[in-house]
Amino acid sequence: MRITRILAQTTLALGVALAGLGNAAAELPADAGIGQTTLPFPPEPHRAYIVDVEFNNFVAGRVTVVDPEKKKMLGMVSTGFAAPSTLSRDGKLLYTADLFYSRGTRGTRTDALTAWDTSTLSPAWEVLIPNKRAESLTQRYGLSTSSDDRFVYVYNFTPSTSVTVVDTQAKAVVNEIAIPGCVLNYPVGKRAFASLCGDGSLQLLKLDDAGKEVSRSHTPFFDPNAEKLVERAFGVGDTYYFVTTTGTVRTVDFSGKEPKILPAWELVDAAEKKAGWAPGGWQLITVAPKLNRMYVLMHDAHEAMKWEDPSPIVGVFDLKTHKRIGTLEAPNPIWSLHATSDDNPLLLGINVAGGLEVFDLKAGKHTGTMADIHKTATQILSH
């Protein structure tokens, strides 16, 4: 009875308060800043896009836009069901491959490629795509663009694998290309993409200007029976860096007529490996191209079945000498890394506490944490 009286009194008091605000509310001026801010173009080189799938609410995700240098949130777009995301090469658009159900969690499925204006963070256009888009944690190269922004490639998994080709000029789906036994779509130049195959090869598919397949080839890359190669690579131009779960770096250069497999090298020496050092995390590697350095999340007590676990330790490697030249450490464990590509790059790390760790790479130091900026993010993008 006492609880009932308290609830009744509280409800009555709230009703009176709201009634009193009824006339005053009409006199409050609209806040001109909410939902109306236009971000500058071209985008600042350190502007970052945090892809947040939110594990506890997979039905709808978001991409949060931040200025990590100023530790400031700039805006947000809402996405459908763990949407893979990527940026256009010209910086004008953010693409998300959205998935919606007519009843929220059930009903008719609709897949759409949405093109968001990076200045207004509003949809510029969308294209309905086949209901095959891969439903998984977002990662690089689940969605990608050709180097001239003509085509967007959407990775499908049903569980057969294929790639939907969207023509951004026609704003239409122009092809679906089967890639049986292979995963993801690593863009190569204007009219090609590669996929990583279960037999240890790289498959390269070349397209014409209509988005149709003109050729495909396979190049042996690694031995899947001898090592576990992580498919979550990092690309600089047409060169892609892969790493195994025990620390072997494998690199392929697609810039020539045929793929060129470069010599493999090790992140850790025999003594370090014996001591337990190995890479780990989700997006566990990134490259700052202007510094010619690779940054790798490292575990100091590697466990074979826990290699995707986060870590506060980041190894710094010179891509010319293949030597570790330093170590960075964050105050919180990091799950995914991304380095900006400008002359004064930042290293950004998604931590497991809902924050973003920020490092100044030229200074080689941690510059702060943006707290409470995501729920469960998996990926970071920048221009």
N, C-alpha and C positions, 0 to 999 in steps of 0.2 A: 504493500500500500504506500509506504513511504517513497519508494522508487517511482510509483505512478504519479504521486503528487508532485515530485520534483520534475518529472518529465512534462507534466501539464503546465506547471509554473514556468518552466524554461521555454516551452513552445509558445505560451501566451506572451512572455516577455519578448521573444524573438519576433513574434507577429506584430507587436506594438512598435518595436524598433524599426522593422521594415516598413510599416505603414507611415511612420514618421519620416522615413527617407523618401517616400514616394514622390512628394512635391519637390524635395531638394534635388533628387536625381536628375530631373529634367534641366536643372540649372547648371549641372557640372559640365565644364567644357570638355570636348573630345581631346584625347591625347594624340597629337599629330604624329608622334614618333612611333607609335605601335603599328607594326605591319606596313609601314609606308617608307621605311628607309631604303634608299637605293645604294648598293655598294659600288665603289668606283670600278671603272674598267679602263685599262686592263687591270686584272686582279693583282693585289700585292703578292710578291713572290713567296711570302710566308703564310698567306691565307691557307688554312687547312680545313678539310672536310672529314669529319669523324663519322664513319659508317657504324651505326649502333643498331644491332639486330634485336636487342633486349630479350634475353633468354626467357624471362618470365612472361613475355607477352609477344610471342612470335608472330601473331596475326598482323601487327603493324609495327614498323620500325621507323627509323628517322636518320637523317644525315644532319649533323650539327656543324655549323660553319663557325670557325673561331679565328681570332688573331692571336697566335701563341706567343708572339713577342710582347704584346701588350696584356696578355692573359685576359682576353676579352671575347665574349660570345658575340657573334655578329648576326646569327639567324639560324633557321632550321627549316628543313623540308620533311614532310611526312611521306613514308614509303610503305609499300605493301609487302608483307611477309618476307623478312630477311632478304631484301632486295640487293643484288650485286650492283655496284655503282662504279662509274668511271667518269673522267673529265674529257671534254673535247680538247684537241691539241691547240686550238685557237683561244681557249680559255673562256669561250662564250657560254658553254653549256655544261651542265652536270647531267649525266644519263643515269637513270635507275631502271632496272628491269623488275617491274612491280607485279605482284600476284595478289588477287583479291577473290574473296568468295561472296556471293550474293547475300548470304546469311551470316556474314562475319567469319564464323569458323566452319561453315558448311555451305552447301548449295552450289550454284553454278560458278565455275572457276573462270576468271578473266585474267589473262596475262597482257601486260602492256609495257612497251618501252616509252618512258617519259623523259622528255628533254626539258630540263629546268634552266631558266635564265640565271646565270651566276651573279647578275647584278640585282635583280628584283627577287630572286629565289621563288619565282612563280613559274608554273608550267608554260613553256613556249609552244609545245606541240606534243602529241603522243601518237603511237602506232600500236594497234593490236597485233600481238605476236602469237604464234602457236602455243598452246597450253602444255609446254614441255620444259619450260625454264627450270634449271636445276634447283631443287629445294635443299639448300645446305647452308652451313655457315659461310658468310661472304669471304671471298678471297680475291686477290689480284687475278685477272684474266678469266674470271667467270663472265666478265663483260669487258669489251675492249673496242678500240676504234682503229681504223686504218690511219696511216700517217698524214693523209690529206683530209681526214674527217669525212670522207665520202661514205664509208660503210661503218656500221656498228655490228659487232659480232656477239651473239648471245649464246652462251653455252647451255645445252639441253642435256637432261639426264632423266630417263623414263623407266627402267635403267639403261636402255640403249642410249648411246651418246651421239649427239649431232650439234651443229652450229647453225643458228638462224642468222641470215644476213639481211640487215635492214639498210636500205638506201636512204641516206639523210636528205638528199636532194628531192627525190620523189616522195619521201616520207611514206615508204611502203616496204613490206617484206618482199624481197626479190628472190630468195633462195633458202633452202635448208639443205645442209651438206652433212651426210652421215660420216662419223669418225669412229667406227666400231673398234672397241678395245683401247680407245685413246681418250684423254681428258683435256679440258680447258682450251683456250684459244689465245696463243701468244702472237700478237700482231707483228707482221713483218712487212715493212715498207707500205706502199700504197695498195698493193693488190695480192697480199698473201697473209696466211697465218699458219702457225705451227701448233701441234698438239703433242703431248707426252703419252707414249703408248706402253701398255702393260708388258710387252716383250722387251722393253728397254730401248726402243728406238724413238726417234723424233720424226713425226710425220709433218711434212710441209705441203700445204695446199696453195696453189696459185690460181687467182681469179682473173676474169676479164673485167672490162668497165661496166658490164651489166650485172656483175656479182656472181657469174656462173663459173663453175670449176673448169679450169683448163688443163691442170696437171696435178699429180700428187706423187710424192716420193718418201721413202723411209731411209733414215740414216741411223746406224747403230750408235747408241749413246752411253749406256751403262748396262751392267749385268744385274737384273732384278733378283737373281738367285744369290748374289753375293753381298748386296748392300741395299739399304732403303733410301732411295732418293726422294727428297721432299719436292712435291710438284709446285709448291708456292715459291716460284722463282722471283727474281727482280731483273727487269730489263732496263738497259741504257741504250737508247737507239735500237738497233737490231741485234744487240749482244745481250744474251741472257745468262744470268748466274744462278746455278742451282747448288744445293748443299745436301749431303747425306746426313743421316741422324748421328753419325759418328765423327763428322767433321771434314769430309772430303768435298772440295769445291770443284764442280764440273761446269764448264763454260762453253757456250756455243755461239758462234758468230754467223748470222744469217745474211750479212750485207753483200756477200758475193753471189756468184751464179749458183753455187752449191753450198749447203751448210758446212761450216768449218768447225770441227771439234778441237778446242784448245787444250793444251796439257793440263791435267788435273793437279791440284795442289792441296795441302793439308792445313787446316786451321790450328791443329794442335800436334805437337811432336809426340814421340812414343812415350816419353816420361810423363807428359801432361795427360795423355790419354789413359795411361795406367793409373794416374792419380784421380781420374774421374771426370776430366774436362771434356765437354762435348756441347754442340749447339742445341738449342731447344726453344720452343715457343710456337706461336701460331704464324704470324708474318714475321719470321725469325731473322730475315736478312734484309738489308737495304744498302743502297749505294749513294754517296754524295759525289756526283760526277765531276764537279769542279775541283774537288780535293783528291779525286781518284782514290777514294777509300771506301772500303766495305765495313759495315757495322753489323755485328752478329750477336744475338742473345746467346749467352753462354751459361751452362750449368757447371757447378764445381763438384757435383756428385751425381753424375749421369746414371739414369736408370732406363733401361731399354724400353719399358712400357710407359714411361712417364716423360718422354722426350718433348711432348707438347706443353709441359708445365711452364709457367712464367718464371722469370728470373730478373733480379735487379742489376745483373752484371752484363755489360755490353763490351764485347771485344772490338778493337779498332785495328783494321788490317789494311796495309798498303797494297793496292792492286798491281803495282809494278813489281815489287820485291816479294810479294806474297808473305810478308812477315807481319806479326802482330806488333804494332807500334804504340799501343796504349790500351787502357781500360777505363771505361766510364761506369759509374755506379749511381743508381737511382735510389731514392728513399723508399720506394715501393716496388714490388715485383711487376715487371712489364710482360705483356703477352704479345704485343705486336709493335713493330718498328716502322718508321718512315723518315727518310731524310729529304729535305727540300733540295731543289736542283739549282739554286742561285749561287752567286759568288760568295755569299756569306751565309752558308746553310745552317739550318737548325735540324737537330735530331729530335723527333717526336716519338713518344712511347705511350701506348695505352696501358695504364696500370690497372690492377685488379680491384682497386678501391673506388673506381668510378672517375678517376682523374686522368690528366694528360701530363706526362713528364716532358720537360723542355730542356734541351742542351744546346749551348752555343758551340758549334763544332770547331770554329777557328780558335776560340779561346779554350776549348777542351774542358768545359765545365758545365755543371747542372745549373740552370738559371731559375728554376722554380717549378711549381706544380699547379696546374689548373684543376682545382678540386670540383667534384660533383658535376662533371660536364657530360657524363654518359652513364648508361645503365650497365650494359655489357657490350661494348664496342669490339669490333674485330679487325678493323682496317682504317687506315688514314690515307687521304688523297691530298695532293697539292699540285699547283700549276707548274 
